[in-house]
Amino acid sequence: MPALNRIADYAPEMTAWRRHLHQHPETRFECHRTAAFIAARLRDFGITEIHEGIAQSGIVAIIEGQGAGPTIGLRADIDALPITEETGLPHASEVAGKMHACGHDGHTTMLLGAARYLAETRNFSGRVALIFQPAEEWGGGAEVMVKEGIMERFGITRVFALHNAPGVPEGRFEGAPGPIMAAVDTLWVTVTGQGGHGAHPEECADPVAAIVQMVNGLQTIVSRNRKGTDALVISVTQIHTGTADNIIPETGWFCATIRTYDKAVQTMVETRCHEMLSGIAAAMGVRAEITFERGYPATVNHAGDFDFALGVAAEIGSGAGECEPTMGAEDFAYMLEARPGAYLFLGQGDGAGLHHPRYDFNDAIAPIGASYFARLVERAQPRVAESDKAA
């Protein structure tokens, strides 16, 4: 069953919603036009409990089921990226320097499709909280929504999310128990020495030589300070220094992205970065200003909820199975720290990868994702039959 029949009937409208969103991308917390579009569609579906302005432009909408029960949360991210689109498609971004290059327009459409179906059928008990979240790409909108109290305010007991996956066969669901995406931290190091003529290095304290030693030294944390079974990536991504070929500069700086799954490994890396880089700076006669900036935590699927979600996915898509965790990051991690739940990937077939200027969401998978969300609710919170109530 690739999609619920009723949701499959929405496909043309879902495509229109998605392409409208794609043409009008907004970034970070400034997703006000996007939020207004979402709220208008929810009202069209007959949903009356719509809470706007959470995390500036986020929305939580509530659908009441039939009979008492818990509240299940379904989340979609709604923000775009600061990328100039190169698809040349008729529905390409109309906003210079911004595009939906990660498929959040598709995620929003999936949740809207599920919302329409659930509002029509209400074949579940308890409540559904539809979470439309800004600032996934930058700003940690999920953390802000959690800190603003959405879990407690709306009584959410479990929470689920979905992300499209280029390169995975169309309609196939994948995921992993435990960590599925990594924590992401950023290391910033500014090195200050004594500049001078390149012909007389003995008169200088060379920040370039110190930075080279530091960059090489960082990799020994990976090779010598972690257990072989612990996941860890340290990638230096920028080095900036110097103005001419015959001048030893006064200063330079570099940064690195650090990916881990385990909090103990994360803490070890932070400690060793300070120890090692300070030691190299002292040995090289320079000064190092070191900032270890913690970002999104690891996205960790709860075991029982992951098994449940993958089982539901197997009913809907063209297949479902486990995959290797990725060292990418996702701020849904904050919601999974606050409540049990699971995060899956949905294959969208071949095409440009995420965050690429020629990426476009595959509209064919929107009804599949919407069906998954809807079936999650019906399976997690089945409606109690009248005969059972009487008994």
C-alpha positions as CSV (number, residue, x, y, z in Angstrom):
1,M,0.0,0.0,0.0
2,P,2.1,3.0,-1.2
3,A,-0.3,5.6,0.2
4,L,-3.7,5.8,1.8
5,N,-6.3,6.2,-0.9
6,R,-7.8,9.3,0.5
7,I,-4.5,11.0,0.8
8,A,-3.5,9.9,-2.7
9,D,-6.5,11.8,-3.9
10,Y,-5.0,15.0,-2.4
11,A,-1.9,14.6,-4.6
12,P,-2.6,17.4,-7.1
13,E,-3.4,19.9,-4.3
14,M,-0.4,18.8,-2.3
15,T,1.9,19.4,-5.3
16,A,0.4,22.9,-5.6
17,W,1.0,23.6,-1.9
18,R,4.5,22.4,-2.1
19,R,5.4,24.4,-5.2
20,H,3.9,27.5,-3.7
21,L,6.0,27.1,-0.6
22,H,9.1,26.4,-2.8
23,Q,8.5,29.7,-4.7
24,H,8.4,31.7,-1.5
25,P,11.2,30.5,0.8
26,E,11.9,32.0,4.2
27,T,14.9,31.3,6.5
28,R,15.6,31.0,10.1
29,F,12.8,32.3,12.4
30,E,11.5,34.7,9.8
31,C,8.9,32.2,8.3
32,H,5.9,34.4,8.8
33,R,4.5,34.2,5.2
34,T,5.0,30.4,5.3
35,A,3.2,30.2,8.7
36,A,0.3,32.2,7.4
37,F,-0.1,29.8,4.4
38,I,0.0,26.8,6.8
39,A,-2.5,28.4,9.1
40,A,-4.9,29.2,6.2
41,R,-4.7,25.6,5.0
42,L,-5.4,24.2,8.5
43,R,-8.5,26.4,8.8
44,D,-9.6,25.2,5.4
45,F,-9.5,21.6,6.9
46,G,-11.8,22.7,9.7
47,I,-9.0,22.7,12.4
48,T,-9.9,25.4,14.9
49,E,-7.2,25.1,17.6
50,I,-4.2,26.8,16.0
51,H,-1.5,28.3,18.1
52,E,0.7,30.7,16.2
53,G,3.8,32.7,17.0
54,I,5.7,30.0,18.8
55,A,9.4,30.4,18.4
56,Q,8.4,33.6,16.5
57,S,6.9,31.9,13.4
58,G,6.1,28.4,14.5
59,I,2.7,26.8,14.8
60,V,1.2,24.0,16.9
61,A,-2.3,22.9,15.8
62,I,-4.4,20.4,17.7
63,I,-6.8,17.9,16.2
64,E,-9.2,16.1,18.6
65,G,-9.8,12.4,18.1
66,Q,-12.7,10.3,19.3
67,G,-12.4,9.5,22.9
68,A,-9.9,10.1,25.6
69,G,-6.2,9.4,25.1
70,P,-2.7,10.8,24.9
71,T,-1.4,13.5,22.6
72,I,1.0,12.4,19.8
73,G,3.3,15.1,18.2
74,L,4.1,15.2,14.5
75,R,6.8,17.7,13.4
76,A,7.7,19.3,10.1
77,D,10.4,21.9,9.6
78,I,9.4,24.9,7.5
79,D,12.5,27.0,6.9
80,A,14.6,27.3,3.8
81,L,18.4,27.9,3.1
82,P,20.4,30.9,2.0
83,I,21.2,29.3,-1.4
84,T,20.7,30.7,-4.9
85,E,18.6,28.2,-6.8
86,E,19.9,26.8,-10.1
87,T,17.1,24.4,-11.1
88,G,15.4,26.6,-13.7
89,L,12.1,25.0,-12.9
90,P,8.8,26.8,-13.4
91,H,8.2,26.8,-9.6
92,A,11.8,27.9,-8.7
93,S,12.4,30.3,-5.8
94,E,11.2,33.9,-6.4
95,V,13.3,35.1,-3.5
96,A,16.9,36.0,-4.4
97,G,19.5,34.0,-2.4
98,K,17.0,31.7,-0.7
99,M,15.6,28.3,-1.7
100,H,14.1,25.2,-0.3
101,A,17.3,23.1,-0.9
102,C,16.6,20.6,1.9
103,G,13.0,19.7,1.2
104,H,11.3,21.4,4.1
105,D,8.6,22.6,1.7
106,G,7.9,18.9,1.1
107,H,8.0,18.0,4.8
108,T,5.5,20.8,5.5
109,T,3.3,19.5,2.6
110,M,3.4,16.0,4.1
111,L,2.2,17.2,7.5
112,L,-0.5,19.3,5.9
113,G,-1.7,16.3,3.9
114,A,-1.8,14.2,7.1
115,A,-3.6,17.1,8.9
116,R,-6.4,17.2,6.3
117,Y,-6.9,13.4,6.4
118,L,-6.9,13.3,10.2
119,A,-9.3,16.2,10.5
120,E,-11.7,14.5,8.1
121,T,-11.6,11.0,9.5
122,R,-10.7,11.4,13.2
123,N,-10.2,7.7,13.4
124,F,-8.1,7.8,16.5
125,S,-8.4,8.5,20.2
126,G,-6.8,11.3,22.2
127,R,-5.2,14.2,20.2
128,V,-2.7,15.0,17.6
129,A,-0.3,18.0,17.9
130,L,0.9,19.2,14.5
131,I,4.2,21.0,15.0
132,F,5.4,23.3,12.2
133,Q,8.9,24.4,13.3
134,P,11.1,27.2,11.9
135,A,14.9,27.6,12.1
136,E,16.0,24.0,11.7
137,E,18.9,24.9,9.5
138,W,20.2,27.7,11.7
139,G,19.0,28.7,15.1
140,G,17.7,25.5,16.7
141,G,14.0,26.2,16.4
142,A,13.2,22.9,17.9
143,E,15.1,23.8,21.1
144,V,13.3,27.1,21.2
145,M,9.9,25.5,20.9
146,V,10.8,23.0,23.6
147,K,12.0,25.8,25.9
148,E,8.8,27.7,25.2
149,G,7.0,24.7,26.7
150,I,5.1,23.0,23.8
151,M,5.5,19.5,25.3
152,E,4.0,20.5,28.6
153,R,1.5,23.0,27.3
154,F,-0.1,20.6,24.8
155,G,0.5,17.4,26.8
156,I,2.6,15.8,24.1
157,T,3.7,12.3,25.1
158,R,5.5,11.0,22.0
159,V,6.9,12.9,19.0
160,F,7.8,11.8,15.4
161,A,9.4,13.4,12.3
162,L,10.5,12.5,8.8
163,H,13.1,13.7,6.3
164,N,13.4,13.1,2.6
165,A,16.5,11.2,1.4
166,P,17.9,11.7,-2.1
167,G,19.7,8.6,-3.4
168,V,17.4,6.2,-1.4
169,P,14.8,4.4,-3.6
170,E,11.6,6.4,-4.0
171,G,9.1,5.5,-1.2
172,R,11.5,3.4,0.9
173,F,11.7,4.3,4.6
174,E,15.0,3.9,6.5
175,G,16.2,4.6,10.0
176,A,18.4,3.3,12.8
177,P,17.7,2.5,16.5
178,G,19.6,4.7,18.9
179,P,21.7,7.5,17.4
180,I,20.7,8.2,13.8
181,M,22.3,11.7,13.4
182,A,25.3,13.2,15.2
183,A,25.8,16.0,17.6
184,V,27.5,19.0,15.9
185,D,30.0,21.2,17.6
186,T,32.2,24.0,16.2
187,L,35.8,24.8,17.2
188,W,37.0,28.3,16.6
189,V,40.7,29.1,17.2
190,T,42.4,32.5,16.7
191,V,46.2,32.5,16.9
192,T,48.2,35.6,17.6
193,G,52.0,35.8,17.2
194,Q,54.6,38.3,16.1
195,G,54.6,39.2,12.4
196,G,57.5,40.2,10.3
197,H,59.6,39.6,7.2
198,G,59.4,36.2,5.7
199,A,63.2,36.3,5.3
200,H,63.7,36.6,9.0
201,P,61.4,34.0,10.8
202,E,63.8,34.0,13.8
203,E,62.5,37.5,14.6
204,C,58.9,36.4,14.6
205,A,56.4,34.1,16.4
206,D,54.8,32.5,13.4
207,P,51.0,31.9,13.7
208,V,51.0,30.0,10.4
209,A,53.4,27.3,11.7
210,A,51.4,27.1,14.9
211,I,48.1,26.6,13.0
212,V,49.7,23.8,10.9
213,Q,50.7,22.0,14.1
214,M,47.3,22.5,15.6
215,V,45.4,21.2,12.6
216,N,47.6,18.1,12.4
217,G,47.4,17.6,16.2
218,L,43.6,17.6,16.2
219,Q,43.5,14.4,14.2
220,T,45.4,12.6,17.0
221,I,42.3,13.1,19.1
222,V,40.5,10.8,16.6
223,S,43.3,8.3,16.3
224,R,44.6,8.2,19.9
225,N,42.1,9.6,22.4
226,R,38.9,7.7,21.5
227,K,37.9,4.1,21.6
228,G,37.8,2.5,18.1
229,T,34.1,1.8,18.6
230,D,33.2,5.4,19.3
231,A,32.0,7.5,16.4
232,L,34.0,10.8,16.0
233,V,34.7,13.1,13.0
234,I,36.9,16.3,13.3
235,S,37.1,18.2,10.0
236,V,39.0,21.5,9.8
237,T,37.0,23.5,7.2
238,Q,38.5,27.0,7.2
239,I,42.0,28.4,7.6
240,H,42.5,32.2,7.1
241,T,45.8,34.1,7.5
242,G,48.4,36.2,5.6
243,T,48.4,38.9,3.0
244,A,51.5,38.4,0.9
245,D,54.1,35.8,0.1
246,N,57.0,37.5,1.9
247,I,55.2,38.5,5.1
248,I,54.8,36.4,8.2
249,P,51.4,37.5,9.5
250,E,50.5,38.6,13.0
251,T,47.4,36.5,13.3
252,G,45.4,33.7,11.7
253,W,42.3,31.7,12.6
254,F,40.8,28.3,11.7
255,C,37.6,26.4,12.5
256,A,36.5,22.8,12.6
257,T,33.2,20.9,12.7
258,I,33.1,18.1,15.2
259,R,30.6,15.2,15.1
260,T,29.9,12.7,17.8
261,Y,27.1,10.4,19.0
262,D,28.1,10.0,22.7
263,K,28.1,12.9,25.2
264,A,31.2,11.4,27.0
265,V,33.1,11.5,23.7
266,Q,31.8,15.0,23.1
267,T,33.2,16.2,26.4
268,M,36.5,14.4,25.9
269,V,37.0,16.2,22.6
270,E,36.2,19.6,24.1
271,T,38.7,18.9,26.9
272,R,41.5,17.7,24.6
273,C,41.0,20.6,22.2
274,H,41.7,23.1,24.9
275,E,44.6,21.1,26.4
276,M,46.3,20.3,23.1
277,L,45.9,23.6,21.4
278,S,47.0,25.6,24.4
279,G,50.0,23.4,24.7
280,I,51.0,23.8,21.0
281,A,50.5,27.6,21.4
282,A,52.8,27.7,24.4
283,A,55.4,25.6,22.6
284,M,55.3,27.8,19.5
285,G,55.4,31.1,21.4
286,V,52.0,32.3,20.3
287,R,48.7,33.0,22.0
288,A,45.5,31.0,21.2
289,E,42.0,32.0,21.8
290,I,39.9,28.8,21.8
291,T,36.1,28.6,21.6
292,F,34.3,25.2,21.6
293,E,30.7,26.0,20.6
294,R,28.3,23.2,21.3
295,G,25.5,22.9,18.7
296,Y,22.7,20.4,18.2
297,P,22.9,17.2,20.3
298,A,22.8,13.8,18.7
299,T,19.4,12.7,17.3
300,V,18.7,9.5,19.2
301,N,15.7,7.3,18.3
302,H,14.0,5.6,21.3
303,A,14.1,1.8,20.8
304,G,10.5,1.0,21.1
305,D,9.3,4.0,19.2
306,F,11.7,3.3,16.4
307,D,10.5,-0.3,16.0
308,F,6.9,1.0,16.1
309,A,7.6,3.7,13.5
310,L,9.5,1.3,11.1
311,G,6.6,-1.1,11.4
312,V,4.1,1.5,10.4
313,A,6.4,2.6,7.6
314,A,6.5,-1.0,6.2
315,E,2.7,-0.8,5.8
316,I,2.9,2.4,3.7
317,G,6.0,2.7,1.6
318,S,7.8,0.6,-1.0
319,G,9.9,-1.0,1.7
320,A,11.3,-0.2,5.2
321,G,14.6,-1.2,6.9
322,E,17.5,-0.1,9.0
323,C,20.3,2.0,7.6
324,E,23.7,3.2,8.9
325,P,23.5,6.3,11.1
326,T,24.8,9.5,9.5
327,M,27.2,12.1,10.9
328,G,24.9,14.9,9.7
329,A,22.9,16.8,12.4
330,E,19.2,17.7,13.0
331,D,17.6,19.9,15.7
332,F,14.7,17.4,16.1
333,A,17.2,16.0,18.6
334,Y,15.9,18.5,21.2
335,M,12.4,17.2,20.9
336,L,13.7,13.6,21.3
337,E,15.5,14.6,24.4
338,A,12.2,16.0,25.7
339,R,10.0,13.1,24.7
340,P,10.3,9.6,23.4
341,G,9.8,9.2,19.6
342,A,11.6,8.4,16.4
343,Y,13.0,10.0,13.2
344,L,13.0,8.3,9.8
345,F,14.2,9.0,6.3
346,L,12.0,8.6,3.2
347,G,13.7,7.9,-0.1
348,Q,12.9,10.3,-2.9
349,G,15.0,8.6,-5.6
350,D,17.8,9.9,-7.7
351,G,18.6,13.6,-8.0
352,A,20.7,16.4,-6.6
353,G,21.6,16.0,-2.9
354,L,20.4,18.1,0.0
355,H,21.7,21.6,0.2
356,H,22.6,21.6,-3.5
357,P,21.4,24.6,-5.7
358,R,19.8,22.1,-8.1
359,Y,17.9,20.1,-5.5
360,D,14.2,19.8,-5.8
361,F,11.8,17.8,-3.6
362,N,10.1,14.8,-5.4
363,D,6.3,15.5,-5.2
364,A,5.5,11.9,-5.7
365,I,6.6,11.0,-2.2
366,A,4.5,13.6,-0.4
367,P,1.3,11.4,-0.2
368,I,3.5,8.6,1.1
369,G,4.9,10.7,3.9
370,A,1.5,12.1,4.7
371,S,0.1,8.5,4.8
372,Y,2.9,7.5,7.2
373,F,2.1,10.4,9.6
374,A,-1.6,9.6,9.5
375,R,-1.1,5.9,10.0
376,L,1.3,6.5,12.9
377,V,-1.5,8.3,14.7
378,E,-4.1,5.6,14.0
379,R,-1.8,2.8,15.1
380,A,-0.5,4.6,18.2
381,Q,-3.9,5.8,19.4
382,P,-6.6,3.5,17.9
383,R,-10.2,4.7,18.3
384,V,-12.0,2.7,20.9
385,A,-15.1,0.9,19.5
386,E,-18.5,1.8,21.0
387,S,-18.9,-1.8,22.0
388,D,-15.7,-1.8,23.9
389,K,-16.7,1.4,25.7
390,A,-19.9,-0.2,26.8
391,A,-18.1,-3.3,28.1
